[in-house]
Amino acid sequence: MKKNQLLLLAAAILILYSCHDEDKAKKAFEVADVIPVKTSAVSALALPQKISATGLVSTENEAKYSFKIGGVISSVLIEEGQFFRKGQLLATLNSTEIAAGVSQSSLNVEKAQRDHDRAVNLYKDSVFTLEQLQNTKTALDIAQKAKEAVSFNEHYSKIYAASDGFVSQKIANEGEVIGPGMPVLAINETQRNNNYILRVGVTDKEWAMINLGQTSTVTLDGYEDKQIEAFVFRKSQVADRTLGSFQVELKLKLKDIKPAVGMFGKAEISTSQNENVKVVPYGSLVEADGDKAFVFTPDGANKVRKIPVTISRVDNQQVYLKGGLDGVEEIVISNSAYLNEKSTIKIIR
């Protein structure tokens, strides 16, 4: 009997100890679920609005050089990518046919001059009438003008550089027969590194905010470590039918670099309008993806609420938000990564 009583007593003691251990574990678990956090007030600022855009490097002026008359290309004296100076000879046509035309026009002038001189003498001797004299003078004038036209065409049987630049594309080669006005060389003009531009596309709303002369900061993929100053040089008055955007040209203030045409670049254009933004610490953001993210705000005594926000821009320490915190005065700025909407928090002041 006593043995049975002892066994019952031992079982009761074990049950009590096990219940005590479960209570201790439950309390420890509940304490571990309370996440200490710090909070901060949301501040608002009015910052100069910046427009971000991307585009390709080009030059201020582009051209396609060609011959005024047709013929056989005798020589192309420059290759793709090569730079040239203003007045430099770039290409020529075969001169055989052109020289023959110049010689023929000179002979026509000489004959017309002789006819006119003879007519003058005959008119003095009353052999030629005034009308006949005037006809020879007209024939001489026509021959001289024809010679001028042929000489003009002879000059444009050679291609000279109209300004400093480089060849972006060699379209025709030596030995090809080419017609009048058909392009031989596609060129980009340069002028001491001052003619390089970044051509970017913007929306119609952004286009309306941009004015000529506004400053910009440009970063080129080929020179990621350099911040290039630029300014708005030109605005297209017609939308690009292919892209559906408006073109804005930023003139680059280059110093020690010479980028390639077609290089990709990113620009931030400063506008004259202010943007109202909310400022929060970088560490308060969670699940950031592009310009979308979330923050937590205290909800009652020990709970939190998750709010979506839209990012305007980011610097080293702060994030500028353009939407998502309407009516919110306080946000969680520490341990945000460990929170969800079912978390229990303890605010540490």
Sequence and secondary structure as in RCSB ss.txt:
>XXXX:A:sequence
MKKNQLLLLAAAILILYSCHDEDKAKKAFEVADVIPVKTSAVSALALPQKISATGLVSTENEAKYSFKIGGVISS
VLIEEGQFFRKGQLLATLNSTEIAAGVSQSSLNVEKAQRDHDRAVNLYKDSVFTLEQLQNTKTALDIAQKAKEAV
SFNEHYSKIYAASDGFVSQKIANEGEVIGPGMPVLAINETQRNNNYILRVGVTDKEWAMINLGQTSTVTLDGYED
KQIEAFVFRKSQVADRTLGSFQVELKLKLKDIKPAVGMFGKAEISTSQNENVKVVPYGSLVEADGDKAFVFTPDG
ANKVRKIPVTISRVDNQQVYLKGGLDGVEEIVISNSAYLNEKSTIKIIR
>XXXX:A:secstr
 HHHHHHHHHHHHHHHHHHHHHHHHHHHHHHHHEEEE EEE EEEEEEEEEEEEEEEEES EEEEE SS EEEEE
E   TT EE TT EEEEE  HHHHHHHHHHHHHHHHHHHHHHHHHHHHHTT S HHHHHHHHHHHHHHHHHHHHH
HHHHHTTEEE SSSEEEEEE   TT EE TT EEEEEEE STT SEEEEEEE HHHHHH  TT EEEEEETTEEE
EEEEEEEEEE SS  TTT SEEEEEEE  SS    TT EEEEEEEEEEEEEEEEEEGGG EEEETTEEEEEEEET
TTEEEEEEEEEEEE SSEEEEEES TT  EEE SSGGG  TT EEEE  
